[in-house]
Amino acid sequence: MPFDRAVAFKVSIDTIHKGTFHKSDEEFKPSYIDVDGKKISRVNIVGTVVKKQGAEAVIDDGTGDVSLIAFRNELDRIEEGDVVRVIGKIRERDGERNIYVEALKKVDKAYLKLRKLEIERNTQKEEDKDILLEIEEMDVGT
């Protein structure tokens, strides 16, 4: 059976906390957050490491912070103050959202601004689509 990897959505950390969490009871079906009808189980986030301890770290992107949990030695390569790009799965443990790290890479600090601009552009595109749909519905009704 082929394995379909879910898209790792580029989101801000506050989006991870705002979405409604749905835990999957099925073995091969991922848990996800629901954000405006979009099911997000994997994320691609950028943030500054503000705390690191053992197999856990916390990153902040200016909209909020989130804990990273690693099962391999990914966190050995980073230090507090580093800017990192993380791809991982959204989980909830003890009522707190966190990211189980699949991939982690140190990046230039400019990535924080770039990601913010990407998210703003994508948000604007979604808003533009909504406006176009409203216009199309008005045209149909006339």
N, CA, C and O atoms as a MOPAC input file, in Angstrom:
PM7 MOZYME 1SCF
protein

 N      0.83800 1    -1.18200 1     0.00000 1
 C      0.00000 1     0.00000 1     0.00000 1
 C      0.88700 1     1.25000 1     0.00000 1
 O      1.74800 1     1.38600 1     0.86900 1
 N      0.69100 1     2.17300 1    -0.96600 1
 C      1.52700 1     3.37200 1    -1.01900 1
 C      1.23200 1     4.29600 1     0.15600 1
 O      0.10200 1     4.37600 1     0.63700 1
 N      2.25400 1     4.97900 1     0.59700 1
 C      2.14300 1     5.88800 1     1.72400 1
 C      2.03600 1     7.30900 1     1.19600 1
 O      2.94100 1     7.77400 1     0.50300 1
 N      0.95400 1     8.00700 1     1.50800 1
 C      0.78500 1     9.40000 1     1.12200 1
 C      1.15900 1    10.27800 1     2.29800 1
 O      0.52200 1    10.23500 1     3.35100 1
 N      2.20500 1    11.08100 1     2.10800 1
 C      2.64700 1    11.99800 1     3.16100 1
 C      1.78500 1    13.25800 1     3.08800 1
 O      1.59600 1    13.82200 1     2.01000 1
 N      1.27500 1    13.68700 1     4.20600 1
 C      0.45900 1    14.89800 1     4.25500 1
 C      1.32400 1    16.12800 1     3.98500 1
 O      2.52200 1    16.13000 1     4.27000 1
 N      0.71900 1    17.14900 1     3.44500 1
 C      1.40600 1    18.41000 1     3.18300 1
 C      1.81000 1    19.04000 1     4.50700 1
 O      1.05100 1    19.01600 1     5.47500 1
 N      3.01200 1    19.60300 1     4.54200 1
 C      3.46800 1    20.36700 1     5.70400 1
 C      3.14800 1    21.83200 1     5.42300 1
 O      3.87300 1    22.50000 1     4.68500 1
 N      2.06700 1    22.32800 1     6.01000 1
 C      1.59600 1    23.68300 1     5.74600 1
 C      2.48800 1    24.71800 1     6.41500 1
 O      2.92300 1    24.53800 1     7.55300 1
 N      2.75400 1    25.80200 1     5.69800 1
 C      3.49000 1    26.93600 1     6.26000 1
 C      2.49400 1    27.76900 1     7.05200 1
 O      1.61200 1    28.41300 1     6.48300 1
 N      2.64700 1    27.74800 1     8.36900 1
 C      1.73700 1    28.48000 1     9.24700 1
 C      2.53200 1    29.19500 1    10.33000 1
 O      3.70000 1    28.89400 1    10.57200 1
 N      1.86800 1    30.14900 1    10.97400 1
 C      2.46300 1    30.80000 1    12.13900 1
 C      2.13900 1    29.94700 1    13.36500 1
 O      1.22100 1    29.12800 1    13.34400 1
 N      2.89500 1    30.15000 1    14.40900 1
 C      2.69200 1    29.35000 1    15.61200 1
 C      1.33000 1    29.63900 1    16.24900 1
 O      0.71100 1    28.73700 1    16.81300 1
 N      0.86200 1    30.88400 1    16.16500 1
 C     -0.45700 1    31.15700 1    16.75500 1
 C     -1.55500 1    30.35900 1    16.05700 1
 O     -2.56000 1    30.02200 1    16.68400 1
 N     -1.38400 1    30.05300 1    14.77400 1
 C     -2.36200 1    29.22700 1    14.05700 1
 C     -2.42700 1    27.82700 1    14.66000 1
 O     -3.50400 1    27.23800 1    14.75700 1
 N     -1.28400 1    27.29900 1    15.06100 1
 C     -1.23400 1    25.96900 1    15.67800 1
 C     -2.07500 1    25.95500 1    16.95800 1
 O     -2.75600 1    24.97200 1    17.25000 1
 N     -2.02200 1    27.04300 1    17.71200 1
 C     -2.75900 1    27.11700 1    18.97500 1
 C     -4.22900 1    27.47100 1    18.78300 1
 O     -5.06800 1    27.09000 1    19.59900 1
 N     -4.55000 1    28.19900 1    17.70800 1
 C     -5.93400 1    28.62900 1    17.47000 1
 C     -6.81000 1    27.51000 1    16.90700 1
 O     -8.00400 1    27.44600 1    17.19900 1
 N     -6.21700 1    26.63000 1    16.10100 1
 C     -7.00500 1    25.58400 1    15.46500 1
 C     -7.58900 1    24.60800 1    16.47900 1
 O     -7.04300 1    24.41700 1    17.56600 1
 N     -8.69800 1    23.99900 1    16.10800 1
 C     -9.33100 1    22.99300 1    16.95700 1
 C     -8.61400 1    21.66100 1    16.74500 1
 O     -8.50900 1    21.18700 1    15.61400 1
 N     -8.12400 1    21.05800 1    17.82200 1
 C     -7.36200 1    19.81000 1    17.71700 1
 C     -8.30300 1    18.60900 1    17.66400 1
 O     -9.25300 1    18.50700 1    18.44000 1
 N     -8.01400 1    17.70400 1    16.72800 1
 C     -8.78000 1    16.46300 1    16.59100 1
 C     -7.80000 1    15.29300 1    16.68300 1
 O     -6.95100 1    15.11400 1    15.80900 1
 N     -7.92200 1    14.51100 1    17.73100 1
 C     -7.04300 1    13.35200 1    17.91100 1
 C     -7.62300 1    12.17000 1    17.15500 1
 O     -8.80900 1    11.86200 1    17.27300 1
 N     -6.78500 1    11.52000 1    16.38500 1
 C     -7.22400 1    10.35300 1    15.62200 1
 C     -7.19000 1     9.11300 1    16.49700 1
 O     -6.25200 1     8.90700 1    17.26700 1
 N     -8.21700 1     8.29400 1    16.37300 1
 C     -8.26200 1     7.02100 1    17.08500 1
 C     -7.77300 1     5.87400 1    16.21000 1
 O     -7.59700 1     4.74900 1    16.67800 1
 N     -7.55400 1     6.17700 1    14.92500 1
 C     -7.10200 1     5.14400 1    13.99300 1
 C     -5.57900 1     5.15100 1    13.90500 1
 O     -4.94400 1     6.20400 1    13.97000 1
 N     -5.01000 1     3.96900 1    13.75800 1
 C     -3.56000 1     3.81800 1    13.79500 1
 C     -2.83500 1     4.61000 1    12.71400 1
 O     -1.82200 1     5.24600 1    13.00500 1
 N     -3.32100 1     4.59200 1    11.48200 1
 C     -2.59600 1     5.23100 1    10.38700 1
 C     -3.23400 1     6.54000 1     9.91400 1
 O     -2.87500 1     7.06500 1     8.86000 1
 N     -4.16900 1     7.05600 1    10.68800 1
 C     -4.80400 1     8.31800 1    10.35100 1
 C     -4.26400 1     9.37400 1    11.31300 1
 O     -4.35300 1     9.19800 1    12.52800 1
 N     -3.70100 1    10.48000 1    10.78700 1
 C     -3.05300 1    11.44800 1    11.67800 1
 C     -4.03700 1    12.32200 1    12.44500 1
 O     -5.14500 1    12.59100 1    11.98200 1
 N     -3.61200 1    12.75700 1    13.61900 1
 C     -4.33500 1    13.78900 1    14.34200 1
 C     -4.11400 1    15.08900 1    13.57400 1
 O     -3.15000 1    15.20800 1    12.81700 1
 N     -5.00600 1    16.06800 1    13.76700 1
 C     -4.87400 1    17.31100 1    13.01300 1
 C     -5.55200 1    18.45100 1    13.75800 1
 O     -6.30400 1    18.24600 1    14.71100 1
 N     -5.25500 1    19.67700 1    13.28100 1
 C     -6.00000 1    20.83500 1    13.74200 1
 C     -6.88200 1    21.28000 1    12.58300 1
 O     -6.51400 1    21.15400 1    11.41500 1
 N     -8.03600 1    21.79600 1    12.92700 1
 C     -8.95500 1    22.32200 1    11.92900 1
 C     -8.83800 1    23.84300 1    11.96400 1
 O     -9.12200 1    24.48000 1    12.97800 1
 N     -8.41400 1    24.40900 1    10.83500 1
 C     -8.27600 1    25.85400 1    10.72200 1
 C     -9.11300 1    26.29400 1     9.52600 1
 O     -8.72900 1    26.08200 1     8.37600 1
 N    -10.25000 1    26.90200 1     9.80500 1
 C    -11.16400 1    27.37200 1     8.75000 1
 C    -11.49300 1    26.26700 1     7.75500 1
 O    -11.52200 1    26.49700 1     6.54600 1
 N    -11.74200 1    25.06100 1     8.27300 1
 C    -12.11800 1    23.93300 1     7.42000 1
 C    -10.95900 1    23.18700 1     6.80000 1
 O    -11.16500 1    22.18800 1     6.11200 1
 N     -9.74300 1    23.65200 1     7.03000 1
 C     -8.55200 1    22.98300 1     6.49600 1
 C     -7.97800 1    22.07800 1     7.57900 1
 O     -7.72400 1    22.52400 1     8.69700 1
 N     -7.77500 1    20.80300 1     7.24300 1
 C     -7.20400 1    19.85000 1     8.19300 1
 C     -5.68800 1    19.87700 1     8.06300 1
 O     -5.13900 1    19.53700 1     7.01500 1
 N     -5.01200 1    20.28700 1     9.14400 1
 C     -3.55100 1    20.42800 1     9.13600 1
 C     -2.96000 1    19.46200 1    10.15000 1
 O     -3.15600 1    19.61300 1    11.35600 1
 N     -2.22900 1    18.45900 1     9.64300 1
 C     -1.59200 1    17.49500 1    10.53700 1
 C     -0.07200 1    17.69600 1    10.60300 1
 O      0.57800 1    17.30800 1    11.57300 1
 N      0.47400 1    18.30700 1     9.55300 1
 C      1.92000 1    18.57700 1     9.51300 1
 C      2.13700 1    20.05200 1     9.23300 1
 O      1.39300 1    20.67100 1     8.47100 1
 N      3.17300 1    20.61100 1     9.86400 1
 C      3.46800 1    22.02800 1     9.68300 1
 C      4.92600 1    22.24000 1     9.29100 1
 O      5.79600 1    21.40700 1     9.54400 1
 N      5.15200 1    23.38600 1     8.66700 1
 C      6.47300 1    23.86300 1     8.29900 1
 C      6.56100 1    25.24600 1     8.93300 1
 O      5.98400 1    26.20500 1     8.42200 1
 N      7.28200 1    25.34800 1    10.04500 1
 C      7.33800 1    26.59400 1    10.80600 1
 C      8.77000 1    27.07100 1    10.94900 1
 O      9.71500 1    26.28800 1    10.85500 1
 N      8.91600 1    28.37800 1    11.17900 1
 C     10.22100 1    28.99900 1    11.39200 1
 C     10.14300 1    29.78400 1    12.69100 1
 O      9.17300 1    30.50300 1    12.93000 1
 N     11.16100 1    29.64900 1    13.52700 1
 C     11.16800 1    30.38500 1    14.78400 1
 C     12.54200 1    30.41900 1    15.41600 1
 O     13.46300 1    29.73000 1    14.97600 1
 N     12.66800 1    31.22200 1    16.44500 1
 C     13.91300 1    31.34500 1    17.20300 1
 C     13.85100 1    30.41700 1    18.40500 1
 O     12.84900 1    30.38400 1    19.11900 1
 N     14.91200 1    29.67100 1    18.62800 1
 C     14.98500 1    28.78100 1    19.79500 1
 C     15.12800 1    29.64800 1    21.03800 1
 O     16.11600 1    30.36700 1    21.19100 1
 N     14.13800 1    29.57700 1    21.92400 1
 C     14.17300 1    30.38200 1    23.14800 1
 C     14.49300 1    29.53700 1    24.37800 1
 O     14.82700 1    30.07100 1    25.43500 1
 N     14.39100 1    28.21200 1    24.23400 1
 C     14.71600 1    27.31200 1    25.34300 1
 C     15.07600 1    25.95800 1    24.75100 1
 O     14.46200 1    25.50500 1    23.78500 1
 N     16.06900 1    25.32500 1    25.33700 1
 C     16.45600 1    23.98100 1    24.90100 1
 C     16.87400 1    23.18100 1    26.12300 1
 O     17.70300 1    23.61400 1    26.92300 1
 N     16.26700 1    21.98400 1    26.24600 1
 C     16.60800 1    21.12100 1    27.37100 1
 C     16.39100 1    19.67800 1    26.94400 1
 O     15.25400 1    19.25700 1    26.73000 1
 N     17.46000 1    18.92900 1    26.82100 1
 C     17.37700 1    17.51900 1    26.44000 1
 C     16.75500 1    17.33700 1    25.07600 1
 O     17.20400 1    17.93700 1    24.10000 1
 N     15.71200 1    16.50300 1    24.99700 1
 C     15.04600 1    16.19600 1    23.73200 1
 C     13.88400 1    17.14600 1    23.44200 1
 O     13.05300 1    16.87100 1    22.57700 1
 N     13.83200 1    18.26800 1    24.17200 1
 C     12.77500 1    19.25200 1    23.94600 1
 C     13.37600 1    20.63800 1    23.79300 1
 O     14.41500 1    20.95700 1    24.37000 1
 N     12.68700 1    21.45600 1    22.99300 1
 C     13.07000 1    22.85100 1    22.80700 1
 C     11.79100 1    23.64600 1    22.60700 1
 O     10.73500 1    23.08200 1    22.32000 1
 N     11.89400 1    24.95300 1    22.75900 1
 C     10.76900 1    25.84700 1    22.51000 1
 C     11.22200 1    26.86600 1    21.48500 1
 O     12.30100 1    27.44600 1    21.60500 1
 N     10.37600 1    27.08500 1    20.45600 1
 C     10.67900 1    28.12600 1    19.47800 1
 C      9.56700 1    29.16300 1    19.47600 1
 O      8.42100 1    28.87300 1    19.82000 1
 N      9.93200 1    30.38600 1    19.08000 1
 C      9.00200 1    31.51500 1    19.04900 1
 C      9.14400 1    32.20100 1    17.69700 1
 O     10.25800 1    32.45800 1    17.24100 1
 N      8.00000 1    32.50200 1    17.04800 1
 C      8.05700 1    33.17800 1    15.74500 1
 C      7.50500 1    34.59700 1    15.80900 1
 O      7.29400 1    35.22100 1    14.76900 1
 N      7.27200 1    35.11000 1    16.99500 1
 C      6.72500 1    36.44800 1    17.14500 1
 C      5.21400 1    36.44600 1    17.30600 1
 O      4.63500 1    37.44400 1    17.73400 1
 N      4.56300 1    35.32000 1    16.96400 1
 C      3.10800 1    35.21300 1    17.15700 1
 C      2.78400 1    34.31800 1    18.33900 1
 O      1.64500 1    34.28600 1    18.80600 1
 N      3.77300 1    33.59600 1    18.82200 1
 C      3.59100 1    32.66700 1    19.93000 1
 C      4.75700 1    31.70900 1    19.98300 1
 O      5.68700 1    31.79900 1    19.18200 1
 N      4.70200 1    30.79300 1    20.92800 1
 C      5.76300 1    29.78700 1    21.00600 1
 C      5.14700 1    28.39900 1    21.07200 1
 O      3.97100 1    28.22700 1    21.39100 1
 N      5.98800 1    27.41100 1    20.75700 1
 C      5.53300 1    26.02400 1    20.76500 1
 C      6.72000 1    25.13200 1    21.12300 1
 O      7.86400 1    25.41400 1    20.77000 1
 N      6.41400 1    24.05300 1    21.83100 1
 C      7.45000 1    23.08600 1    22.19700 1
 C      7.70500 1    22.13500 1    21.04400 1
 O      6.78600 1    21.71500 1    20.34000 1
 N      8.97700 1    21.80700 1    20.86900 1
 C      9.39900 1    20.79600 1    19.90200 1
 C      9.82200 1    19.56900 1    20.68200 1
 O     10.48200 1    19.67200 1    21.71600 1
 N      9.43700 1    18.40800 1    20.17800 1
 C      9.84500 1    17.15800 1    20.80000 1
 C     10.54600 1    16.33100 1    19.73100 1
 O     10.00300 1    16.10700 1    18.64900 1
 N     11.75200 1    15.88400 1    20.04400 1
 C     12.54000 1    15.12500 1    19.07900 1
 C     12.83300 1    13.74000 1    19.63200 1
 O     13.07400 1    13.56900 1    20.82700 1
 N     12.81000 1    12.76200 1    18.74900 1
 C     13.08400 1    11.38300 1    19.16500 1
 C     14.46100 1    10.91400 1    18.72000 1
 O     14.92100 1     9.84100 1    19.10900 1
 N     15.10400 1    11.72300 1    17.91000 1
 C     16.48600 1    11.41700 1    17.52400 1
 C     17.33700 1    12.56900 1    18.03500 1
 O     16.91500 1    13.29100 1    18.93900 1
 N     18.48500 1    12.74900 1    17.49400 1
 C     19.39300 1    13.77500 1    18.00300 1
 C     19.29700 1    15.10300 1    17.24400 1
 O     20.27200 1    15.85400 1    17.20400 1
 N     18.13000 1    15.40900 1    16.63400 1
 C     17.99000 1    16.64600 1    15.86100 1
 C     18.35400 1    17.88700 1    16.67800 1
 O     18.96000 1    18.82100 1    16.15200 1
 N     17.99100 1    17.89900 1    17.94800 1
 C     18.19000 1    19.08900 1    18.76100 1
 C     19.63900 1    19.27900 1    19.19900 1
 O     19.98800 1    20.33700 1    19.72300 1
 N     20.48100 1    18.28100 1    18.99600 1
 C     21.89900 1    18.41500 1    19.35400 1
 C     22.59200 1    19.48000 1    18.50300 1
 O     23.62400 1    20.02000 1    18.90200 1
 N     22.03000 1    19.77800 1    17.33800 1
 C     22.66700 1    20.71000 1    16.39400 1
 C     22.27000 1    22.16900 1    16.61700 1
 O     22.77900 1    23.05700 1    15.93300 1
 N     21.37000 1    22.42400 1    17.56300 1
 C     20.90200 1    23.79700 1    17.74800 1
 C     21.17300 1    24.30100 1    19.15500 1
 O     21.37000 1    23.53100 1    20.09500 1
 N     21.17400 1    25.63600 1    19.26400 1
 C     21.38500 1    26.29500 1    20.55300 1
 C     20.33400 1    27.38700 1    20.71800 1
 O     19.70500 1    27.80300 1    19.74500 1
 N     20.14600 1    27.84600 1    21.94800 1
 C     19.25200 1    28.97300 1    22.17000 1
 C     19.73100 1    30.15400 1    21.34400 1
 O     20.93000 1    30.43100 1    21.28400 1
 N     18.79800 1    30.85100 1    20.70600 1
 C     19.12500 1    31.99300 1    19.86000 1
 C     19.17700 1    31.64900 1    18.37900 1
 O     19.08800 1    32.54100 1    17.53600 1
 N     19.32200 1    30.35400 1    18.04600 1
 C     19.33700 1    29.94500 1    16.63400 1
 C     17.94400 1    30.10900 1    16.03600 1
 O     16.93800 1    29.93400 1    16.72200 1
 N     17.89800 1    30.44600 1    14.75600 1
 C     16.64400 1    30.45900 1    14.00900 1
 C     16.58400 1    29.13200 1    13.26200 1
 O     17.54800 1    28.74200 1    12.60400 1
 N     15.45400 1    28.44100 1    13.36300 1
 C     15.31700 1    27.11600 1    12.76100 1
 C     14.03900 1    26.99900 1    11.94300 1
 O     13.02800 1    27.64300 1    12.22500 1
 N     14.12000 1    26.15200 1    10.91500 1
 C     12.91900 1    25.75400 1    10.17700 1
 C     12.61900 1    24.32600 1    10.60200 1
 O     13.50100 1    23.46700 1    10.59500 1
 N     11.36100 1    24.07900 1    10.97500 1
 C     10.96000 1    22.77500 1    11.50800 1
 C      9.80100 1    22.23500 1    10.68800 1
 O      8.84300 1    22.95300 1    10.40100 1
 N      9.89100 1    20.98500 1    10.32000 1
 C      8.76300 1    20.26800 1     9.73400 1
 C      8.40600 1    19.18800 1    10.73500 1
 O      9.26500 1    18.42800 1    11.18200 1
 N      7.12900 1    19.12800 1    11.08300 1
 C      6.74000 1    18.14100 1    12.07300 1
 C      5.24000 1    17.96900 1    12.17100 1
 O      4.46100 1    18.65600 1    11.51100 1
 N      4.86300 1    17.02900 1    13.01700 1
 C      3.45600 1    16.69200 1    13.23000 1
 C      2.93500 1    17.38200 1    14.47700 1
 O      3.62200 1    17.46000 1    15.49500 1
 N      1.72100 1    17.87600 1    14.38500 1
 C      1.07900 1    18.53100 1    15.52800 1
 C      0.54100 1    17.45600 1    16.46900 1
 O     -0.15300 1    16.53000 1    16.05000 1
 N      0.87500 1    17.60200 1    17.73600 1
 C      0.38000 1    16.68700 1    18.75600 1
 C     -0.10200 1    17.50100 1    19.94800 1
 O      0.17600 1    18.69400 1    20.06300 1
 N     -0.81900 1    16.83900 1    20.81600 1
 C     -1.24500 1    17.46800 1    22.05400 1
 C     -0.87600 1    16.52900 1    23.18800 1
 O     -1.21000 1    15.34400 1    23.15900 1
 N     -0.18800 1    17.06200 1    24.18300 1
 C      0.24100 1    16.26700 1    25.33500 1
 C     -0.03600 1    17.09100 1    26.58700 1
 O      0.39900 1    18.23700 1    26.70200 1
 N     -0.76000 1    16.49300 1    27.51200 1
 C     -1.12900 1    17.18000 1    28.76200 1
 C     -1.82600 1    18.51300 1    28.47400 1
 O     -1.61700 1    19.49300 1    29.18800 1
 N     -2.65300 1    18.54400 1    27.42800 1
 C     -3.40100 1    19.74700 1    27.08600 1
 C     -2.60900 1    20.82100 1    26.36200 1
 O     -3.14300 1    21.89200 1    26.07100 1
 N     -1.34800 1    20.55400 1    26.06700 1
 C     -0.49200 1    21.53800 1    25.39600 1
 C     -0.16200 1    21.06800 1    23.98500 1
 O      0.15300 1    19.89600 1    23.77900 1
 N     -0.23200 1    21.96800 1    23.02000 1
 C      0.15100 1    21.65400 1    21.64200 1
 C      1.66400 1    21.63100 1    21.53500 1
 O      2.34900 1    22.45600 1    22.13900 1
 N      2.17100 1    20.70600 1    20.78400 1
 C      3.60100 1    20.63900 1    20.51300 1
 C      3.82400 1    20.04100 1    19.13500 1
 O      2.89100 1    19.55300 1    18.49700 1
 N      5.06200 1    20.08400 1    18.68800 1
 C      5.42500 1    19.58300 1    17.37000 1
 C      6.42000 1    18.45100 1    17.53200 1
 O      7.47500 1    18.61700 1    18.14300 1
 N      6.07100 1    17.29600 1    16.97600 1
 C      7.01200 1    16.17900 1    16.92900 1
 C      7.86700 1    16.37400 1    15.68800 1
 O      7.37200 1    16.31800 1    14.56200 1
 N      9.14900 1    16.60300 1    15.90500 1
 C     10.07000 1    16.99100 1    14.84200 1
 C     10.32500 1    15.83600 1    13.87300 1
 O     10.69200 1    14.73200 1    14.27500 1
 N     10.12100 1    16.12100 1    12.59500 1
 C     10.49900 1    15.19900 1    11.51700 1
 C     11.79100 1    15.66800 1    10.86500 1
 O     12.65100 1    14.85900 1    10.51900 1
 N     11.92400 1    17.00000 1    10.69800 1
 C     13.12600 1    17.59100 1    10.10000 1
 C     13.34800 1    18.95200 1    10.73900 1
 O     12.39800 1    19.67800 1    11.03400 1
 N     14.60100 1    19.28500 1    10.94800 1
 C     14.95800 1    20.54800 1    11.58100 1
 C     16.24000 1    21.05300 1    10.94600 1
 O     17.18100 1    20.28600 1    10.74200 1
 N     16.27900 1    22.35300 1    10.62900 1
 C     17.47700 1    22.93200 1    10.00700 1
 C     17.67300 1    24.35300 1    10.50500 1
 O     16.72100 1    25.12900 1    10.58000 1
 N     18.92000 1    24.69500 1    10.85000 1
 C     19.24300 1    26.07900 1    11.19000 1
 C     19.16500 1    26.90200 1     9.91200 1
 O     19.62200 1    26.47300 1     8.85300 1
 N     18.57600 1    28.09600 1    10.02800 1
 C     18.45700 1    28.98300 1     8.87600 1
 C     18.84800 1    30.40000 1     9.28200 1
 O     18.97900 1    30.70300 1    10.46800 1
 N     19.03100 1    31.25500 1     8.29300 1
 C     19.36700 1    32.65300 1     8.52400 1
 C     18.18600 1    33.36400 1     9.18700 1
 O     17.03100 1    32.99600 1     8.97400 1
 N     18.48700 1    34.38600 1     9.99300 1
 C     17.42600 1    35.13900 1    10.68200 1
 C     16.43300 1    35.77400 1     9.71200 1
 O     15.29200 1    36.04600 1    10.08600 1
 N     16.85500 1    36.01200 1     8.47300 1
 C     15.97000 1    36.60900 1     7.47100 1
 C     14.77400 1    35.70100 1     7.17400 1
 O     13.74000 1    36.17400 1     6.70300 1
 N     14.90700 1    34.41500 1     7.44400 1
 C     13.79900 1    33.47800 1     7.21900 1
 C     12.57000 1    33.82800 1     8.05700 1
 O     11.44400 1    33.57000 1     7.63000 1
 N     12.76500 1    34.41000 1     9.24200 1
 C     11.62800 1    34.81200 1    10.06900 1
 C     10.76600 1    35.83100 1     9.33000 1
 O      9.54300 1    35.70200 1     9.28500 1
 N     11.41000 1    36.84500 1     8.75100 1
 C     10.67500 1    37.87000 1     8.00500 1
 C     10.08000 1    37.27900 1     6.72900 1
 O      8.93600 1    37.57300 1     6.38300 1
 N     10.85000 1    36.45000 1     6.03300 1
 C     10.36200 1    35.82200 1     4.81200 1
 C      9.10700 1    34.98900 1     5.09300 1
 O      8.12600 1    35.07900 1     4.35400 1
 N      9.13300 1    34.19000 1     6.14700 1
 C      7.97600 1    33.35000 1     6.46800 1
 C      6.75900 1    34.21100 1     6.80300 1
 O      5.64100 1    33.90000 1     6.39200 1
 N      6.98300 1    35.29600 1     7.55300 1
 C      5.87600 1    36.19000 1     7.89100 1
 C      5.24800 1    36.73800 1     6.60800 1
 O      4.02300 1    36.79100 1     6.49200 1
 N      6.07100 1    37.14200 1     5.65400 1
 C      5.56300 1    37.67000 1     4.38500 1
 C      4.83400 1    36.58800 1     3.59000 1
 O      3.80100 1    36.86200 1     2.97800 1
 N      5.36100 1    35.35700 1     3.59300 1
 C      4.69500 1    34.25400 1     2.89400 1
 C      3.29700 1    34.00500 1     3.47000 1
 O      2.33200 1    33.82600 1     2.72600 1
 N      3.20300 1    33.99500 1     4.78600 1
 C      1.91800 1    33.74000 1     5.43800 1
 C      0.94100 1    34.87800 1     5.14600 1
 O     -0.23500 1    34.63500 1     4.87800 1
 N      1.42700 1    36.11700 1     5.19900 1
 C      0.56100 1    37.26200 1     4.88000 1
 C      0.06300 1    37.17400 1     3.43700 1
 O     -1.11200 1    37.42800 1     3.17300 1
 N      0.94200 1    36.81900 1     2.50600 1
 C      0.54900 1    36.69800 1     1.09600 1
 C     -0.48200 1    35.59600 1     0.91600 1
 O     -1.47100 1    35.78400 1     0.20600 1
 N     -0.26600 1    34.45300 1     1.54700 1
 C     -1.21300 1    33.33900 1     1.42700 1
 C     -2.56300 1    33.69900 1     2.03200 1
 O     -3.60500 1    33.32300 1     1.49500 1
 N     -2.54900 1    34.42500 1     3.14600 1
 C     -3.79300 1    34.87000 1     3.77000 1
 C     -4.53800 1    35.81000 1     2.83400 1
 O     -5.75600 1    35.71100 1     2.68500 1
 N     -3.80100 1    36.72600 1     2.20000 1
 C     -4.42900 1    37.66100 1     1.26800 1
 C     -5.03000 1    36.92000 1     0.08000 1
 O     -6.12200 1    37.26500 1    -0.37100 1
 N     -4.33300 1    35.90600 1    -0.43400 1
 C     -4.85900 1    35.12400 1    -1.55600 1
 C     -6.16000 1    34.43700 1    -1.16400 1
 O     -7.09700 1    34.40100 1    -1.96200 1
 N     -6.24000 1    33.88600 1     0.05900 1
 C     -7.46000 1    33.23900 1     0.53200 1
 C     -8.59400 1    34.25000 1     0.62800 1
 O     -9.72700 1    33.95400 1     0.24800 1
 N     -8.29100 1    35.44700 1     1.13800 1
 C     -9.31000 1    36.48700 1     1.23900 1
 C     -9.78400 1    36.90400 1    -0.15000 1
 O    -10.97700 1    37.12600 1    -0.35700 1
 N     -8.84700 1    37.01500 1    -1.11500 1
 C     -9.20400 1    37.36700 1    -2.49100 1
 C    -10.11600 1    36.30600 1    -3.10500 1
 O    -11.06600 1    36.64200 1    -3.81300 1
 N     -9.83400 1    35.02500 1    -2.84000 1
 C    -10.68300 1    33.94500 1    -3.35200 1
 C    -12.10000 1    34.05900 1    -2.80000 1
 O    -13.07600 1    33.87500 1    -3.52700 1
 N    -12.20400 1    34.36700 1    -1.50100 1
 C    -13.51700 1    34.51700 1    -0.88000 1
 C    -14.30100 1    35.65400 1    -1.52800 1
 O    -15.50200 1    35.53100 1    -1.76800 1
 N    -13.61700 1    36.75900 1    -1.80800 1
 C    -14.27800 1    37.90000 1    -2.44600 1
 C    -14.74800 1    37.51800 1    -3.84600 1
 O    -15.86700 1    37.85100 1    -4.23700 1
 N    -13.89600 1    36.81600 1    -4.60800 1
 C    -14.27900 1    36.38600 1    -5.95300 1
 C    -15.48400 1    35.45500 1    -5.91600 1
 O    -16.37600 1    35.56000 1    -6.75800 1
 N    -15.51800 1    34.54900 1    -4.95000 1
 C    -16.66800 1    33.65600 1    -4.82000 1
 C    -17.94900 1    34.43600 1    -4.52000 1
 O    -19.01000 1    34.13500 1    -5.06700 1
 N    -17.84100 1    35.43700 1    -3.65100 1
 C    -19.00600 1    36.26200 1    -3.34500 1
 C    -19.49700 1    36.99600 1    -4.59600 1
 O    -20.70200 1    37.08700 1    -4.82900 1
 N    -18.56300 1    37.52000 1    -5.40100 1
 C    -18.92800 1    38.22200 1    -6.63200 1
 C    -19.60200 1    37.26500 1    -7.60500 1
 O    -20.61600 1    37.60600 1    -8.21400 1
 N    -19.03700 1    36.05900 1    -7.75400 1
 C    -19.63200 1    35.07000 1    -8.65000 1
 C    -21.04900 1    34.71300 1    -8.20200 1
 O    -21.94400 1    34.57100 1    -9.03600 1
 N    -21.25900 1    34.56800 1    -6.89500 1
 C    -22.59500 1    34.24200 1    -6.38300 1
 C    -23.56000 1    35.38900 1    -6.64900 1
 O    -24.73500 1    35.15000 1    -6.92900 1
 N    -23.08700 1    36.63100 1    -6.56600 1
 C    -23.94400 1    37.77700 1    -6.85800 1
 C    -24.32400 1    37.79800 1    -8.33000 1
 O    -25.47100 1    38.09100 1    -8.66900 1
 N    -23.36800 1    37.48900 1    -9.21500 1
 C    -23.63300 1    37.45500 1   -10.65800 1
 C    -24.65000 1    36.38300 1   -11.01400 1
 O    -25.50600 1    36.59900 1   -11.87300 1
 N    -24.56300 1    35.22400 1   -10.35900 1
 C    -25.49000 1    34.12900 1   -10.62200 1
 C    -26.89100 1    34.51300 1   -10.20400 1
 O    -27.85900 1    34.14100 1   -10.86700 1
 N    -27.01200 1    35.24200 1    -9.13100 1
 C    -28.31600 1    35.61300 1    -8.59900 1
 C    -29.02000 1    36.70000 1    -9.39200 1
 O    -30.20800 1    36.93600 1    -9.17300 1
 N    -28.32900 1    37.36900 1   -10.30500 1
 C    -28.96700 1    38.45000 1   -11.07200 1
 C    -29.55900 1    37.98700 1   -12.36400 1
 O    -30.12400 1    38.79000 1   -13.10600 1

